[in-house]
Amino acid sequence: MGKKGKSAVQDELRPEYDLKELLAHGVRGKYASRYHKGTNLVLLDPDVARHFGHDDKAINDALRLVIELGKLPRIRKTG
C-alpha cells in the first residue's frame, strides 16, 4: 500500500462550514503569551527522578530546601 497523495485525501469538513470564513477572524498567537507565562516544565534526569518518583510536591519541597540552605551563612574552615 502506498501513501495517498493530496488529491486522494477526502475533505471531511461539512459543506455548511466555509473554512475561509471560519479562519478569517482568527488571530495568530492570541494566547501565546498566556501559554508561555504558565509554562515552566523541567525534564529531570532519570537518576534524579527515581529519588522523587513523579511527585511534583516532593520535587518542589526539595528545591525550596535547597533555596533555604543557600541562605544560611557559610562557615569558613581555618587552618
N, CA, C and O atoms as a printed pandas DataFrame, in Angstrom:
     atom_number atom_name residue_name chain_id  residue_number  x_coord  y_coord  z_coord
0              1         N          MET        A               1    0.834   -1.193    0.000
1              2        CA          MET        A               1    0.000    0.000    0.000
2              3         C          MET        A               1    0.869    1.244    0.000
3              4         O          MET        A               1    1.766    1.383    0.832
4              5         N          GLY        A               2    0.607    2.133   -0.919
5              6        CA          GLY        A               2    1.347    3.382   -0.982
6              7         C          GLY        A               2    0.640    4.483   -0.209
7              8         O          GLY        A               2   -0.505    4.336    0.219
8              9         N          LYS        A               3    1.340    5.566   -0.046
9             10        CA          LYS        A               3    0.734    6.717    0.627
10            11         C          LYS        A               3   -0.239    7.413   -0.302
11            12         O          LYS        A               3   -0.038    7.460   -1.515
12            13         N          LYS        A               4   -1.287    7.947    0.279
13            14        CA          LYS        A               4   -2.258    8.683   -0.516
14            15         C          LYS        A               4   -1.742   10.097   -0.748
15            16         O          LYS        A               4   -1.235   10.742    0.169
16            17         N          GLY        A               5   -1.874   10.563   -1.959
17            18        CA          GLY        A               5   -1.486   11.927   -2.275
18            19         C          GLY        A               5   -2.559   12.900   -1.815
19            20         O          GLY        A               5   -3.620   12.481   -1.353
20            21         N          LYS        A               6   -2.295   14.180   -1.935
21            22        CA          LYS        A               6   -3.266   15.195   -1.525
22            23         C          LYS        A               6   -4.584   15.066   -2.291
23            24         O          LYS        A               6   -5.657   15.323   -1.744
24            25         N          SER        A               7   -4.493   14.671   -3.544
25            26        CA          SER        A               7   -5.712   14.574   -4.350
26            27         C          SER        A               7   -6.597   13.417   -3.900
27            28         O          SER        A               7   -7.809   13.451   -4.111
28            29         N          ALA        A               8   -6.005   12.385   -3.279
29            30        CA          ALA        A               8   -6.767   11.214   -2.854
30            31         C          ALA        A               8   -7.388   11.402   -1.468
31            32         O          ALA        A               8   -8.250   10.615   -1.077
32            33         N          VAL        A               9   -6.972   12.422   -0.717
33            34        CA          VAL        A               9   -7.486   12.651    0.626
34            35         C          VAL        A               9   -8.863   13.300    0.537
35            36         O          VAL        A               9   -9.044   14.297   -0.162
36            37         N          GLN        A              10   -9.813   12.738    1.236
37            38        CA          GLN        A              10  -11.172   13.275    1.232
38            39         C          GLN        A              10  -11.295   14.408    2.246
39            40         O          GLN        A              10  -10.780   14.308    3.360
40            41         N          ASP        A              11  -11.965   15.467    1.866
41            42        CA          ASP        A              11  -12.232   16.580    2.765
42            43         C          ASP        A              11  -13.404   16.193    3.650
43            44         O          ASP        A              11  -14.500   15.920    3.160
44            45         N          GLU        A              12  -13.166   16.170    4.974
45            46        CA          GLU        A              12  -14.203   15.741    5.900
46            47         C          GLU        A              12  -15.003   16.906    6.479
47            48         O          GLU        A              12  -15.894   16.696    7.302
48            49         N          LEU        A              13  -14.694   18.121    6.059
49            50        CA          LEU        A              13  -15.418   19.286    6.555
50            51         C          LEU        A              13  -16.816   19.307    5.947
51            52         O          LEU        A              13  -16.981   19.143    4.738
52            53         N          ARG        A              14  -17.797   19.506    6.781
53            54        CA          ARG        A              14  -19.177   19.538    6.286
54            55         C          ARG        A              14  -19.364   20.691    5.315
55            56         O          ARG        A              14  -18.735   21.739    5.465
56            57         N          PRO        A              15  -20.223   20.507    4.320
57            58        CA          PRO        A              15  -20.423   21.539    3.295
58            59         C          PRO        A              15  -20.939   22.864    3.868
59            60         O          PRO        A              15  -20.677   23.923    3.298
60            61         N          GLU        A              16  -21.668   22.815    4.987
61            62        CA          GLU        A              16  -22.218   24.062    5.538
62            63         C          GLU        A              16  -21.164   24.934    6.225
63            64         O          GLU        A              16  -21.439   26.083    6.572
64            65         N          TYR        A              17  -19.957   24.390    6.422
65            66        CA          TYR        A              17  -18.886   25.180    7.021
66            67         C          TYR        A              17  -17.976   25.712    5.929
67            68         O          TYR        A              17  -17.494   24.957    5.084
68            69         N          ASP        A              18  -17.748   27.012    5.954
69            70        CA          ASP        A              18  -16.842   27.632    4.994
70            71         C          ASP        A              18  -15.535   27.899    5.732
71            72         O          ASP        A              18  -15.462   28.793    6.575
72            73         N          LEU        A              19  -14.520   27.130    5.414
73            74        CA          LEU        A              19  -13.248   27.226    6.122
74            75         C          LEU        A              19  -12.635   28.619    6.010
75            76         O          LEU        A              19  -12.059   29.115    6.978
76            77         N          LYS        A              20  -12.747   29.248    4.863
77            78        CA          LYS        A              20  -12.191   30.601    4.697
78            79         C          LYS        A              20  -12.875   31.590    5.633
79            80         O          LYS        A              20  -12.231   32.499    6.158
80            81         N          GLU        A              21  -14.163   31.417    5.839
81            82        CA          GLU        A              21  -14.900   32.304    6.746
82            83         C          GLU        A              21  -14.527   32.014    8.203
83            84         O          GLU        A              21  -14.398   32.932    9.012
84            85         N          LEU        A              22  -14.357   30.742    8.524
85            86        CA          LEU        A              22  -14.012   30.369    9.895
86            87         C          LEU        A              22  -12.643   30.915   10.299
87            88         O          LEU        A              22  -12.445   31.338   11.439
88            89         N          LEU        A              23  -11.713   30.901    9.365
89            90        CA          LEU        A              23  -10.354   31.336    9.662
90            91         C          LEU        A              23  -10.129   32.832    9.448
91            92         O          LEU        A              23   -9.073   33.352    9.806
92            93         N          ALA        A              24  -11.091   33.516    8.878
93            94        CA          ALA        A              24  -10.927   34.936    8.551
94            95         C          ALA        A              24  -10.793   35.808    9.797
95            96         O          ALA        A              24  -10.129   36.844    9.754
96            97         N          HIS        A              25  -11.409   35.407   10.897
97            98        CA          HIS        A              25  -11.414   36.252   12.093
98            99         C          HIS        A              25  -10.455   35.770   13.170
99           100         O          HIS        A              25  -10.429   36.317   14.272
100          101         N          GLY        A              26   -9.673   34.756   12.856
101          102        CA          GLY        A              26   -8.725   34.223   13.827
102          103         C          GLY        A              26   -7.540   35.159   14.016
103          104         O          GLY        A              26   -7.151   35.877   13.094
104          105         N          VAL        A              27   -6.979   35.147   15.195
105          106        CA          VAL        A              27   -5.804   35.963   15.499
106          107         C          VAL        A              27   -4.657   35.021   15.812
107          108         O          VAL        A              27   -4.716   34.255   16.774
108          109         N          ARG        A              28   -3.622   35.079   15.002
109          110        CA          ARG        A              28   -2.479   34.198   15.190
110          111         C          ARG        A              28   -1.738   34.555   16.476
111          112         O          ARG        A              28   -1.403   35.716   16.706
112          113         N          GLY        A              29   -1.489   33.558   17.300
113          114        CA          GLY        A              29   -0.728   33.767   18.535
114          115         C          GLY        A              29   -1.506   34.474   19.627
115          116         O          GLY        A              29   -0.899   35.042   20.534
116          117         N          LYS        A              30   -2.810   34.459   19.571
117          118        CA          LYS        A              30   -3.645   35.196   20.521
118          119         C          LYS        A              30   -3.350   34.792   21.968
119          120         O          LYS        A              30   -3.322   35.647   22.853
120          121         N          TYR        A              31   -3.132   33.520   22.211
121          122        CA          TYR        A              31   -2.913   33.038   23.567
122          123         C          TYR        A              31   -1.462   32.644   23.825
123          124         O          TYR        A              31   -1.173   32.030   24.852
124          125         N          ALA        A              32   -0.560   32.973   22.939
125          126        CA          ALA        A              32    0.830   32.544   23.064
126          127         C          ALA        A              32    1.494   33.080   24.325
127          128         O          ALA        A              32    2.174   32.328   25.024
128          129         N          SER        A              33    1.314   34.366   24.633
129          130        CA          SER        A              33    1.977   34.917   25.821
130          131         C          SER        A              33    1.411   34.308   27.097
131          132         O          SER        A              33    2.155   34.071   28.049
132          133         N          ARG        A              34    0.112   34.054   27.130
133          134        CA          ARG        A              34   -0.507   33.429   28.298
134          135         C          ARG        A              34    0.030   32.009   28.471
135          136         O          ARG        A              34    0.289   31.567   29.590
136          137         N          TYR        A              35    0.192   31.307   27.363
137          138        CA          TYR        A              35    0.720   29.946   27.405
138          139         C          TYR        A              35    2.145   29.941   27.940
139          140         O          TYR        A              35    2.478   29.137   28.811
140          141         N          HIS        A              36    2.988   30.829   27.428
141          142        CA          HIS        A              36    4.388   30.852   27.838
142          143         C          HIS        A              36    4.550   31.291   29.283
143          144         O          HIS        A              36    5.485   30.854   29.953
144          145         N          LYS        A              37    3.663   32.145   29.779
145          146        CA          LYS        A              37    3.729   32.579   31.168
146          147         C          LYS        A              37    3.543   31.423   32.133
147          148         O          LYS        A              37    4.248   31.326   33.138
148          149         N          GLY        A              38    2.602   30.554   31.832
149          150        CA          GLY        A              38    2.279   29.455   32.731
150          151         C          GLY        A              38    3.050   28.185   32.466
151          152         O          GLY        A              38    2.773   27.158   33.085
152          153         N          THR        A              39    4.006   28.227   31.565
153          154        CA          THR        A              39    4.738   27.021   31.204
154          155         C          THR        A              39    6.167   27.115   31.695
155          156         O          THR        A              39    6.940   27.970   31.262
156          157         N          ASN        A              40    6.499   26.230   32.597
157          158        CA          ASN        A              40    7.880   26.154   33.056
158          159         C          ASN        A              40    8.176   24.692   33.387
159          160         O          ASN        A              40    8.364   24.320   34.545
160          161         N          LEU        A              41    8.211   23.891   32.351
161          162        CA          LEU        A              41    8.475   22.474   32.503
162          163         C          LEU        A              41    9.966   22.234   32.560
163          164         O          LEU        A              41   10.745   22.894   31.872
164          165         N          VAL        A              42   10.354   21.284   33.386
165          166        CA          VAL        A              42   11.752   20.909   33.510
166          167         C          VAL        A              42   11.835   19.399   33.400
167          168         O          VAL        A              42   11.087   18.683   34.064
168          169         N          LEU        A              43   12.727   18.919   32.577
169          170        CA          LEU        A              43   12.912   17.492   32.419
170          171         C          LEU        A              43   14.001   17.038   33.379
171          172         O          LEU        A              43   15.143   17.491   33.299
172          173         N          LEU        A              44   13.634   16.134   34.292
173          174        CA          LEU        A              44   14.601   15.620   35.261
174          175         C          LEU        A              44   15.354   14.443   34.655
175          176         O          LEU        A              44   14.789   13.658   33.893
176          177         N          ASP        A              45   16.620   14.329   34.995
177          178        CA          ASP        A              45   17.375   13.151   34.588
178          179         C          ASP        A              45   16.801   11.939   35.309
179          180         O          ASP        A              45   16.288   12.064   36.421
180          181         N          PRO        A              46   16.883   10.777   34.689
181          182        CA          PRO        A              46   16.272    9.580   35.275
182          183         C          PRO        A              46   16.735    9.275   36.698
183          184         O          PRO        A              46   15.930    8.871   37.537
184          185         N          ASP        A              47   18.040    9.469   36.979
185          186        CA          ASP        A              47   18.531    9.168   38.324
186          187         C          ASP        A              47   17.936   10.110   39.366
187          188         O          ASP        A              47   17.688    9.698   40.499
188          189         N          VAL        A              48   17.708   11.358   39.000
189          190        CA          VAL        A              48   17.089   12.320   39.918
190          191         C          VAL        A              48   15.604   11.989   40.088
191          192         O          VAL        A              48   15.087   12.013   41.205
192          193         N          ALA        A              49   14.935   11.686   39.007
193          194        CA          ALA        A              49   13.504   11.381   39.060
194          195         C          ALA        A              49   13.224   10.146   39.911
195          196         O          ALA        A              49   12.187   10.074   40.570
196          197         N          ARG        A              50   14.133    9.175   39.904
197          198        CA          ARG        A              50   13.934    7.967   40.711
198          199         C          ARG        A              50   13.828    8.285   42.192
199          200         O          ARG        A              50   13.096    7.606   42.911
200          201         N          HIS        A              51   14.534    9.290   42.662
201          202        CA          HIS        A              51   14.520    9.635   44.087
202          203         C          HIS        A              51   13.221   10.308   44.501
203          204         O          HIS        A              51   12.849   10.261   45.674
204          205         N          PHE        A              52   12.538   10.923   43.571
205          206        CA          PHE        A              52   11.318   11.660   43.900
206          207         C          PHE        A              52   10.063   10.984   43.371
207          208         O          PHE        A              52    8.954   11.421   43.677
208          209         N          GLY        A              53   10.214    9.942   42.594
209          210        CA          GLY        A              53    9.067    9.381   41.916
210          211         C          GLY        A              53    8.615   10.417   40.899
211          212         O          GLY        A              53    9.451   11.078   40.282
212          213         N          HIS        A              54    7.352   10.567   40.718
213          214        CA          HIS        A              54    6.853   11.598   39.805
214          215         C          HIS        A              54    5.934   12.526   40.575
215          216         O          HIS        A              54    4.889   12.947   40.079
216          217         N          ASP        A              55    6.339   12.833   41.783
217          218        CA          ASP        A              55    5.539   13.657   42.676
218          219         C          ASP        A              55    6.066   15.089   42.627
219          220         O          ASP        A              55    7.142   15.373   43.153
220          221         N          ASP        A              56    5.316   15.988   42.002
221          222        CA          ASP        A              56    5.783   17.369   41.871
222          223         C          ASP        A              56    5.912   18.054   43.227
223          224         O          ASP        A              56    6.759   18.934   43.384
224          225         N          LYS        A              57    5.103   17.679   44.206
225          226        CA          LYS        A              57    5.202   18.284   45.539
226          227         C          LYS        A              57    6.558   17.960   46.173
227          228         O          LYS        A              57    7.190   18.838   46.760
228          229         N          ALA        A              58    7.007   16.709   46.058
229          230        CA          ALA        A              58    8.294   16.309   46.629
230          231         C          ALA        A              58    9.441   17.069   45.970
231          232         O          ALA        A              58   10.382   17.492   46.642
232          233         N          ILE        A              59    9.358   17.238   44.671
233          234        CA          ILE        A              59   10.418   17.958   43.955
234          235         C          ILE        A              59   10.422   19.431   44.347
235          236         O          ILE        A              59   11.486   20.007   44.571
236          237         N          ASN        A              60    9.243   20.046   44.433
237          238        CA          ASN        A              60    9.162   21.449   44.845
238          239         C          ASN        A              60    9.668   21.631   46.269
239          240         O          ASN        A              60   10.371   22.601   46.554
240          241         N          ASP        A              61    9.321   20.712   47.170
241          242        CA          ASP        A              61    9.798   20.806   48.555
242          243         C          ASP        A              61   11.322   20.708   48.618
243          244         O          ASP        A              61   11.963   21.445   49.367
244          245         N          ALA        A              62   11.898   19.800   47.833
245          246        CA          ALA        A              62   13.353   19.641   47.815
246          247         C          ALA        A              62   14.028   20.901   47.276
247          248         O          ALA        A              62   15.049   21.334   47.810
248          249         N          LEU        A              63   13.468   21.485   46.230
249          250        CA          LEU        A              63   14.061   22.708   45.682
250          251         C          LEU        A              63   13.927   23.880   46.648
251          252         O          LEU        A              63   14.826   24.716   46.735
252          253         N          ARG        A              64   12.813   23.947   47.373
253          254        CA          ARG        A              64   12.668   25.002   48.379
254          255         C          ARG        A              64   13.702   24.828   49.494
255          256         O          ARG        A              64   14.225   25.814   50.013
256          257         N          LEU        A              65   13.996   23.581   49.861
257          258        CA          LEU        A              65   15.018   23.320   50.871
258          259         C          LEU        A              65   16.386   23.785   50.373
259          260         O          LEU        A              65   17.155   24.373   51.133
260          261         N          VAL        A              66   16.691   23.527   49.116
261          262        CA          VAL        A              66   17.961   23.975   48.538
262          263         C          VAL        A              66   18.046   25.501   48.589
263          264         O          VAL        A              66   19.103   26.056   48.890
264          265         N          ILE        A              67   16.944   26.171   48.297
265          266        CA          ILE        A              67   16.915   27.640   48.355
266          267         C          ILE        A              67   17.199   28.120   49.773
267          268         O          ILE        A              67   17.997   29.034   49.979
268          269         N          GLU        A              68   16.546   27.505   50.741
269          270        CA          GLU        A              68   16.742   27.898   52.139
270          271         C          GLU        A              68   18.167   27.611   52.596
271          272         O          GLU        A              68   18.760   28.415   53.316
272          273         N          LEU        A              69   18.721   26.477   52.188
273          274        CA          LEU        A              69   20.103   26.156   52.557
274          275         C          LEU        A              69   21.077   27.163   51.964
275          276         O          LEU        A              69   22.109   27.449   52.570
276          277         N          GLY        A              70   20.775   27.690   50.824
277          278        CA          GLY        A              70   21.629   28.701   50.202
278          279         C          GLY        A              70   21.628   30.014   50.965
279          280         O          GLY        A              70   22.539   30.827   50.804
280          281         N          LYS        A              71   20.615   30.229   51.794
281          282        CA          LYS        A              71   20.531   31.465   52.589
282          283         C          LYS        A              71   21.320   31.381   53.891
283          284         O          LYS        A              71   21.573   32.405   54.525
284          285         N          LEU        A              72   21.714   30.169   54.298
285          286        CA          LEU        A              72   22.450   30.002   55.554
286          287         C          LEU        A              72   23.843   30.598   55.431
287          288         O          LEU        A              72   24.464   30.525   54.371
288          289         N          PRO        A              73   24.340   31.193   56.527
289          290        CA          PRO        A              73   25.711   31.727   56.481
290          291         C          PRO        A              73   26.699   30.569   56.352
291          292         O          PRO        A              73   26.513   29.498   56.931
292          293         N          ARG        A              74   27.729   30.811   55.594
293          294        CA          ARG        A              74   28.742   29.767   55.381
294          295         C          ARG        A              74   29.771   29.834   56.504
295          296         O          ARG        A              74   30.181   30.912   56.935
296          297         N          ILE        A              75   30.171   28.670   56.959
297          298        CA          ILE        A              75   31.210   28.581   57.998
298          299         C          ILE        A              75   32.531   28.316   57.305
299          300         O          ILE        A              75   32.674   27.361   56.541
300          301         N          ARG        A              76   33.488   29.174   57.585
301          302        CA          ARG        A              76   34.806   29.023   56.944
302          303         C          ARG        A              76   35.683   28.152   57.808
303          304         O          ARG        A              76   35.756   28.319   59.025
304          305         N          LYS        A              77   36.340   27.230   57.164
305          306        CA          LYS        A              77   37.297   26.373   57.868
306          307         C          LYS        A              77   38.627   27.091   57.959
307          308         O          LYS        A              77   39.073   27.722   57.001
308          309         N          THR        A              78   39.257   26.989   59.121
309          310        CA          THR        A              78   40.573   27.617   59.272
310          311         C          THR        A              78   41.614   26.534   59.439
311          312         O          THR        A              78   41.370   25.500   60.061
312          313         N          GLY        A              79   42.744   26.785   58.888
313          314        CA          GLY        A              79   43.881   26.006   59.145
314          315         C          GLY        A              79   44.216   24.826   58.491
315          316         O          GLY        A              79   45.242   24.219   58.797
